[in-house]
Amino acid sequence: MRVLLTGSNGYVGRRLLPELLSQGHEVICAVRDAMRLGLDANTLQLITIWEVDFLDEVSFENCPQNIDIAYFLIHSMSSSTVNFDEMEAKTAYNFNQYSQFMNLKQVIYLSGIVNDPQLSKHMLSRNNVEKILSEGQHNLTVLKAGIIVGSGSSSFEIIRDLCEKLPIMITPKWVLTKTQPIAIRDVMNYLIGVQNREDCFNQSFDIGGPNIITYKQMMQLYAKTRRIKLVIITVPIMTPKLSSYWLYFVTSTSYKLAMNLVDSMKVEVICKDNRLQKMLNIKPISYVDAIKLAFQKIEQNLVISSWKDSLTSSRLTHNLSNYIQIPNYGCLKDSKKMKIDDVNQVLNNIWSIGGEKGWYYGSWMWQLRGFIDKLFGGVGLRRGRTSPTHLDNGDSLDFWRVLLADKENKRLLLFAEMRVPGEAWLEFRIDEENYLHQIATFRPKGIFGRLYWYSMLPFHFFIFNGMIKRIANSK
């Protein structure tokens, strides 16, 4: 079958793509920026890429036709705390227009479980998207999930951050809200299982795991599984805004996502029925087993996707290609080069930078810069990196975004997502004469941008000198 996969560079989309290919489907990946797919050459040969932004005016110029099934995995919850619902509605309306042109037969939409009439803004938006999609000229199948547990999922990573970093927690009362977490493997089984099933057309199904537990119990079970001590003290006085700041500073989440998550966590998320589980004969994985499976992937460096690699709180509001050409006019630079002997070793050092490995020199200065960035509403250093040794275009890398990871041509280009009065690039490149080039470029915004650059020169002197030496000589 011809399958359209929207959100194919998102957390669920990246997991679903290999499943679809293994079934022998012809897959068309709908992405805003083809550079962000980060797929290997073999996979790229198996798919068709359709560059489209469903928020833009509808254009059928490159739109594929005669699509059997489309997966609608688009949401804007992490993009804004104000108008993400308007963005999601516009996306759904535009998608319906494309759907009619593509002669779509079935749309599979992954949404969220609804239990309470007093819905959060997040869930009201999801419901509205379902209503809009149901008005399209296609058969709609809606799968409603709660907390998704898997290596790289936002919920799992937030719980991991909290439990691993805070042995004693003072938590708001929303941690006593009940939820029904589901393993990412089960989500994949449901998404695949409803394909082309007429008894699933124009139907909505709740999907969840076998455990109904509170967020507090989720953290306690995580701690027990990981064999770490954890004390949780619940207080009734923490406001949603204060809770959001608490999540923002302790975990790797963005403030926008934290606000929307806290808003949703006040409402119970429990399956109303298990019809689909019986129809597809799925035996759901327990929450504890889902944690163990997630850590198997983490320990084997086999994490396929992470929510951190989405453009959550990114400064990149346009395609990566808009930033990949480093400007010359009006820029300040710090350029260094060094002769190297072992090109492969140096390339491996470059591709391992950041995350747990660190930045090779002046770790405390990088950490201080990350802390200051958090204070001013930036992403900080806690995002880390998805893989310790592999980088793709569009990956997050601490407070940088990977613009270009071209190991074959020995070049890595990063764009700063930290709060700075301007735009900053960091480039590593090895030339044909085996010289390592390390170039920091800053395009200041006004007088404050220039003052910022010159005030940082003493730190740059030590950091950039030390970094290139360590990269060139570390084994």
Solvent accessible surface area in square Angstrom, and as a share of the most:
residue,aa,sasa,rsa
1,M,86,0.38
2,R,66,0.24
3,V,0,0.00
4,L,0,0.00
5,L,0,0.00
6,T,0,0.00
7,G,20,0.19
8,S,0,0.00
9,N,27,0.14
10,G,23,0.22
11,Y,29,0.11
12,V,19,0.11
13,G,1,0.01
14,R,35,0.13
15,R,21,0.08
16,L,0,0.00
17,L,3,0.01
18,P,63,0.39
19,E,73,0.33
20,L,0,0.00
21,L,34,0.17
22,S,93,0.60
23,Q,87,0.39
24,G,62,0.60
25,H,22,0.10
26,E,83,0.37
27,V,1,0.00
28,I,3,0.02
29,C,0,0.00
30,A,5,0.04
31,V,5,0.03
32,R,115,0.42
33,D,6,0.03
34,A,34,0.27
35,M,51,0.23
36,R,20,0.07
37,L,1,0.01
38,G,20,0.20
39,L,37,0.18
40,D,84,0.44
41,A,72,0.56
42,N,110,0.56
43,T,25,0.15
44,L,75,0.37
45,Q,152,0.68
46,L,115,0.57
47,I,18,0.09
48,T,72,0.42
49,I,63,0.32
50,W,14,0.05
51,E,96,0.43
52,V,17,0.10
53,D,38,0.20
54,F,12,0.05
55,L,49,0.25
56,D,83,0.43
57,E,163,0.73
58,V,30,0.17
59,S,63,0.41
60,F,84,0.35
61,E,151,0.68
62,N,113,0.58
63,C,12,0.07
64,P,21,0.13
65,Q,92,0.41
66,N,102,0.52
67,I,1,0.00
68,D,28,0.15
69,I,2,0.01
70,A,0,0.00
71,Y,0,0.00
72,F,2,0.01
73,L,26,0.13
74,I,43,0.22
75,H,89,0.40
76,S,9,0.06
77,M,14,0.06
78,S,16,0.10
79,S,53,0.34
80,S,15,0.10
81,T,46,0.27
82,V,111,0.64
83,N,59,0.30
84,F,0,0.00
85,D,44,0.23
86,E,117,0.53
87,M,46,0.21
88,E,5,0.02
89,A,15,0.11
90,K,102,0.43
91,T,4,0.03
92,A,0,0.00
93,Y,121,0.46
94,N,13,0.07
95,F,0,0.00
96,N,22,0.11
97,Q,90,0.40
98,Y,5,0.02
99,S,0,0.00
100,Q,111,0.49
101,F,73,0.31
102,M,0,0.00
103,N,98,0.50
104,L,8,0.04
105,K,110,0.47
106,Q,1,0.00
107,V,0,0.00
108,I,0,0.00
109,Y,3,0.01
110,L,22,0.11
111,S,4,0.03
112,G,7,0.07
113,I,4,0.02
114,V,27,0.15
115,N,48,0.25
116,D,49,0.25
117,P,122,0.77
118,Q,146,0.65
119,L,32,0.16
120,S,8,0.05
121,K,72,0.31
122,H,21,0.10
123,M,19,0.08
124,L,100,0.50
125,S,4,0.02
126,R,28,0.10
127,N,48,0.25
128,N,63,0.32
129,V,4,0.03
130,E,33,0.15
131,K,125,0.53
132,I,5,0.02
133,L,0,0.00
134,S,65,0.42
135,E,107,0.48
136,G,14,0.14
137,Q,129,0.57
138,H,20,0.09
139,N,44,0.22
140,L,9,0.04
141,T,0,0.00
142,V,2,0.01
143,L,0,0.00
144,K,26,0.11
145,A,7,0.05
146,G,22,0.21
147,I,20,0.10
148,I,29,0.15
149,V,4,0.02
150,G,2,0.02
151,S,2,0.02
152,G,2,0.02
153,S,4,0.03
154,S,27,0.18
155,S,17,0.11
156,F,5,0.02
157,E,13,0.06
158,I,5,0.03
159,I,17,0.09
160,R,62,0.22
161,D,17,0.09
162,L,6,0.03
163,C,3,0.02
164,E,76,0.34
165,K,93,0.39
166,L,46,0.23
167,P,83,0.52
168,I,110,0.56
169,M,2,0.01
170,I,94,0.48
171,T,0,0.00
172,P,1,0.01
173,K,133,0.56
174,W,20,0.07
175,V,0,0.00
176,L,95,0.47
177,T,18,0.10
178,K,93,0.40
179,T,0,0.00
180,Q,14,0.06
181,P,4,0.03
182,I,1,0.00
183,A,4,0.03
184,I,13,0.07
185,R,107,0.39
186,D,2,0.01
187,V,0,0.00
188,M,14,0.06
189,N,75,0.39
190,Y,2,0.01
191,L,0,0.00
192,I,31,0.16
193,G,24,0.23
194,V,0,0.00
195,Q,22,0.10
196,N,86,0.44
197,R,78,0.28
198,E,142,0.64
199,D,79,0.41
200,C,0,0.00
201,F,38,0.16
202,N,99,0.51
203,Q,71,0.31
204,S,41,0.26
205,F,1,0.01
206,D,16,0.08
207,I,3,0.01
208,G,5,0.04
209,G,2,0.02
210,P,71,0.44
211,N,49,0.25
212,I,91,0.46
213,I,19,0.10
214,T,19,0.11
215,Y,13,0.05
216,K,48,0.21
217,Q,79,0.35
218,M,0,0.00
219,M,7,0.03
220,Q,79,0.35
221,L,53,0.26
222,Y,0,0.00
223,A,4,0.03
224,K,157,0.66
225,T,36,0.21
226,R,87,0.32
227,R,225,0.82
228,I,58,0.29
229,K,182,0.77
230,L,33,0.16
231,V,80,0.46
232,I,19,0.10
233,I,85,0.43
234,T,44,0.25
235,V,34,0.19
236,P,100,0.63
237,I,140,0.71
238,M,37,0.17
239,T,73,0.43
240,P,66,0.42
241,K,116,0.49
242,L,97,0.48
243,S,0,0.00
244,S,0,0.00
245,Y,88,0.34
246,W,44,0.15
247,L,1,0.00
248,Y,6,0.02
249,F,64,0.27
250,V,23,0.13
251,T,0,0.00
252,S,3,0.02
253,T,1,0.01
254,S,7,0.05
255,Y,53,0.20
256,K,78,0.33
257,L,9,0.04
258,A,0,0.00
259,M,61,0.27
260,N,10,0.05
261,L,20,0.10
262,V,1,0.01
263,D,46,0.24
264,S,17,0.11
265,M,18,0.08
266,K,104,0.44
267,V,21,0.12
268,E,78,0.35
269,V,21,0.12
270,I,33,0.17
271,C,18,0.11
272,K,141,0.60
273,D,49,0.25
274,N,72,0.37
275,R,102,0.37
276,L,0,0.00
277,Q,52,0.23
278,K,162,0.69
279,M,65,0.29
280,L,30,0.15
281,N,122,0.63
282,I,21,0.11
283,K,176,0.75
284,P,29,0.18
285,I,39,0.20
286,S,33,0.21
287,Y,8,0.03
288,V,44,0.25
289,D,66,0.34
290,A,3,0.03
291,I,1,0.00
292,K,103,0.44
293,L,38,0.19
294,A,3,0.02
295,F,14,0.06
296,Q,88,0.39
297,K,60,0.26
298,I,35,0.18
299,E,123,0.55
300,Q,108,0.48
301,N,84,0.43
302,L,92,0.46
303,V,27,0.16
304,I,78,0.40
305,S,5,0.03
306,S,10,0.07
307,W,18,0.06
308,K,28,0.12
309,D,14,0.08
310,S,34,0.22
311,L,38,0.19
312,T,8,0.05
313,S,33,0.21
314,S,21,0.14
315,R,76,0.28
316,L,4,0.02
317,T,101,0.59
318,H,111,0.50
319,N,53,0.27
320,L,1,0.01
321,S,54,0.35
322,N,96,0.49
323,Y,26,0.10
324,I,39,0.20
325,Q,149,0.66
326,I,26,0.13
327,P,25,0.16
328,N,120,0.61
329,Y,205,0.78
330,G,34,0.33
331,C,25,0.15
332,L,27,0.13
333,K,97,0.41
334,D,23,0.12
335,S,76,0.49
336,K,45,0.19
337,K,126,0.53
338,M,54,0.24
339,K,116,0.49
340,I,6,0.03
341,D,141,0.73
342,D,63,0.33
343,V,26,0.15
344,N,110,0.56
345,Q,47,0.21
346,V,2,0.01
347,L,13,0.06
348,N,71,0.37
349,N,8,0.04
350,I,1,0.01
351,W,10,0.03
352,S,18,0.11
353,I,0,0.00
354,G,1,0.01
355,G,24,0.23
356,E,186,0.83
357,K,111,0.47
358,G,17,0.17
359,W,5,0.02
360,Y,28,0.10
361,Y,66,0.25
362,G,15,0.15
363,S,60,0.39
364,W,156,0.55
365,M,24,0.11
366,W,19,0.07
367,Q,113,0.50
368,L,84,0.42
369,R,33,0.12
370,G,3,0.03
371,F,118,0.49
372,I,65,0.33
373,D,1,0.00
374,K,7,0.03
375,L,99,0.49
376,F,148,0.62
377,G,35,0.33
378,G,4,0.04
379,V,8,0.05
380,G,0,0.00
381,L,38,0.19
382,R,99,0.36
383,R,9,0.03
384,G,15,0.14
385,R,33,0.12
386,T,34,0.20
387,S,20,0.13
388,P,60,0.38
389,T,85,0.49
390,H,105,0.47
391,L,7,0.04
392,D,20,0.11
393,N,33,0.17
394,G,2,0.02
395,D,15,0.08
396,S,1,0.01
397,L,0,0.00
398,D,6,0.03
399,F,0,0.00
400,W,18,0.06
401,R,0,0.00
402,V,0,0.00
403,L,0,0.00
404,L,32,0.16
405,A,22,0.17
406,D,37,0.19
407,K,84,0.36
408,E,154,0.69
409,N,103,0.53
410,K,64,0.27
411,R,61,0.22
412,L,0,0.00
413,L,0,0.00
414,L,0,0.00
415,F,2,0.01
416,A,0,0.00
417,E,4,0.02
418,M,14,0.06
419,R,142,0.52
420,V,17,0.10
421,P,43,0.27
422,G,6,0.05
423,E,44,0.20
424,A,14,0.11
425,W,5,0.02
426,L,1,0.00
427,E,12,0.05
428,F,1,0.00
429,R,77,0.28
430,I,7,0.04
431,D,41,0.21
432,E,180,0.81
433,E,116,0.52
434,N,53,0.27
435,Y,64,0.24
436,L,0,0.00
437,H,32,0.14
438,Q,2,0.01
439,I,28,0.14
440,A,8,0.06
441,T,3,0.02
442,F,3,0.01
443,R,96,0.35
444,P,20,0.13
445,K,159,0.67
446,G,54,0.52
447,I,111,0.56
448,F,151,0.63
449,G,0,0.00
450,R,95,0.35
451,L,105,0.52
452,Y,50,0.19
453,W,17,0.06
454,Y,114,0.43
455,S,69,0.45
456,M,39,0.17
457,L,70,0.35
458,P,79,0.50
459,F,82,0.34
460,H,20,0.09
461,F,126,0.52
462,F,113,0.47
463,I,15,0.08
464,F,17,0.07
465,N,39,0.20
466,G,8,0.08
467,M,0,0.00
468,I,4,0.02
469,K,107,0.45
470,R,117,0.43
471,I,0,0.00
472,A,14,0.11
473,N,102,0.52
474,S,31,0.20
475,K,185,0.78
